[in-house]
């Protein structure tokens, strides 16, 4: 059960900014002002790694969180923190601030580097790219021009299967360069209203 660790994590990091959590990777992603920098899963806190801190994490014998996707292991960039860091609050906070800075830098980099193919956008895969091509949308630029609602409507016309609303959120997230779960309820309502017009 992750709840006690999650509660402690949210309280501990509240000095960094607006701290929230969302279900992710079988646990809870921890966000500071819309940037995910930590993960609570299997009752453990994991911090985001990058070039600057990964070597140090390995020096502390910290392990990355691994989950299974379609039966295959996926190694994340989130490393499990040692238990004694909860007592060493300065150490924990220093590494957390570094993890947050790394996550923010990665976020900025992703905003400026637009993938060439639809399947490389957040939330989308090769199957989605094929579906969109069948619906007449065959480039990232075209998807951005159409917008999530028009792209979703094009998919509805070209596919006989019913489409989930999750796909609409996924398209919006792909265009915005973020995970679909961070699309706000207000934005989801706006998209639904536009869809139903």
Secondary structure, DSSP 8 states (H G I E B T S, - for coil): --HHHHHHHHHHTGGGS-EEEEEETTEEEEEETTEEEEEEETTEEEEE--TTTHHHHHHTT--EEEEEETTEEEEEEEEE--GGGGT-HHHHHHHHHHHHHHHHHHHHHHHHS--SSGGGSTT--HHHHHHHHHTT--SHHHHHHHHHHHHHHHHHHH-SS---HHHHHHHHHHHHTS-GGGS-HHHHHHHHHHHH-
